[in-house]
Amino acid sequence: MDKFDTSNPRETLERVAAALGCRPTAPQVAAYLDEHDELRHLRESFLLPKVADLPPSDLSLVDGSQDCIYLVGNSLGLQPKMARAYLSEELEKWAKMGVHGHTEGSRPWAWAENNIEEMMANVVGAKPEEVALMNGLTVNLHLLLLSFYQPTAARHRILLEDKAFPSDHYAVESQIRLRGFDPQQSMLLLSPRPGEDTLRTEDILEVIEKEGDTIAVVMFSGVQYYTGQLFNMAAITEAGQRKGCYVGFDCAHAAGNAELKLHDWGVDFACWCSYKYINSGAGGLAGAFVHEKHKHTIKPALLGWWGHDLKTRFHMTNVLELQSGVSGFRLSNQPILLVCPLQASLEVFNMTNMQALRRKSLLLTGYLEYLVQHYYTKDPARPDKPHVHIITPSDPQQRGCQLSLSFSVPIRRLFQELEKRGVSLDMREPSVLRVAPVPLYNSFTDVHRFIQALGEALTTSSQ
Ligand SMILES: Cc1ncc(COP(=O)(O)O)c(C=O)c1O
C-alpha cells in the first residue's frame, strides 16, 4: 500500500473517494484499494471457506458460492494451501521409509523445527537462536516462568493485567503457589481507570516505577485479547528492567499481527501460539523467546533430551550438553505433523515482511473503523438507534488489526444473524464482537461486505 498514506486512513479514504467521484463508504473505494494492494496475491495462499460450508449459513439470505467473510483470524487463522501438501509428504515418507524419516527428506523429523525458526524469528523481530518452536503457549509460559520467576521475600510479585487471558492468569497464580507464595499478595493486577476500557501506558509505567522494587516479573500481553490494545512493549520493558524486574510478554495476539522487535527492545522472554495470526491450525506448535543476553545465565528449570546439543544428542551418554539460550528449554522431540502447517504459513509471511503487512493493516483496520463510525456512532437525536462503541484504542500505534466493538443492543441475536450471512467472527457476551481484518488474507471488500451484513443483521435482530 506504498502509494497511500496508511497512517491517516480517513484522509486517504476521502481522497480516493474524491478521485473516484463517489463517497468513501461506496464499494468502489474498497475495490480500488484491493486493486492497488501489492499484498493481495497472498490471499491466494490460503483456503477461504465458502459460505455454503459454514454450518450457521442461511442460504436463503446469502449466496453460498461466495467466500465467507472471515474476520476471526485473531482466534484461528486460515489454512495455508501448502499445509496439506507438506503433511502428505511426511505421511508418505512415514509410510514408505518408516523410521528413516527422522533423517531423510527436505524435512528430517529429528530437526525439522530448526529449519523454520529463522522464518518465525523474522515475524517476531528476534534472532533465530533466540526462538524455539515447541509445546503449546501455556506450557511455554510455565517453562519460562520457572526460570525467570525467582521470588525472594522482598521481590516476589508478578505484575499483570487484571483481565489477562485466563490461562495466563492461572499460570501466574500456580507459579506463585509453586514457590510457596500467596497469589493474593504476589499477583499485582492492573486495571484500567474507572470508566475506561484500556490501560494507559503512563499508568502502567507509574505502577512499575512505584512498585518495581517488589516486582520480580512484569508479564503482559503484547496485544490484549479482549480489547485489542497493543501495549507499548518497548516502554514497559525499559521501565521494568530499570527497576530490576524481568519483563516478559505473551504475544499470542501480537505475533504475526503487530510489528514486534523482541530483540531490539531487549525483552527478556516471550511466548506465543501460532494458530491465530500465524495460521498453523488448532493447537499448533507454539513459540518461545529468550533474549540472547541471557544465553549463558538463564537456564531451564526442567530438562529433556531435546535440550541437548543436536551434534551429540543421540550418543545417549546421559551427560547433558545443554544448548545455550532458549534451545536448552526444549524437552521432547517435535511433532512433525505440527511443523508442516506452520512451515506452510511462515513461507507466506516470508513472501513479504511485517513492515509491509503492518502498513496494509493500518489502512485496513482504519477502513473498518471509518465505516463503523460512519454508520454506528451514537446519535443523541436518535437514542434508540443501535450504536457501537469501539473499545480498542483509536490510536493506531496502540492496536493491531482487531477492533472490539461494543454494541448498545444485546449481541447474541445479532451474532447469529451475522453468522447466517456468512460472516465468521467472535462474540464475547454481553456486548462485544471482536472483528479482525487480517492483512495477510483479508481484503477491503471483505470489510465492506461485513459492514453491509452488519446493517442487515442489526435491522433483523432489532425487530
Ligand atoms: C492471550 C492468550 N494466552 C494464552 C492462551 C492459551 O493458549 P494455549 O491453549 O495454546 O496454551 C490464549 C489462547 O487463545 C491466548 O489468547
The ligand as an ORCA input file, in Angstrom:
! r2SCAN-3c Opt
* xyz 0 1
  C      -3.546    -14.383     25.253
  C      -3.631    -15.867     25.334
  N      -2.911    -16.527     26.248
  C      -2.976    -17.878     26.351
  C      -3.782    -18.621     25.540
  C      -3.838    -20.113     25.712
  O      -3.179    -20.738     24.688
  P      -2.907    -22.329     24.657
  O      -4.216    -23.012     24.858
  O      -2.386    -22.536     23.283
  O      -1.935    -22.641     25.721
  C      -4.550    -17.984     24.562
  C      -5.431    -18.750     23.669
  O      -6.226    -18.247     22.928
  C      -4.473    -16.565     24.465
  O      -5.212    -15.892     23.572
*
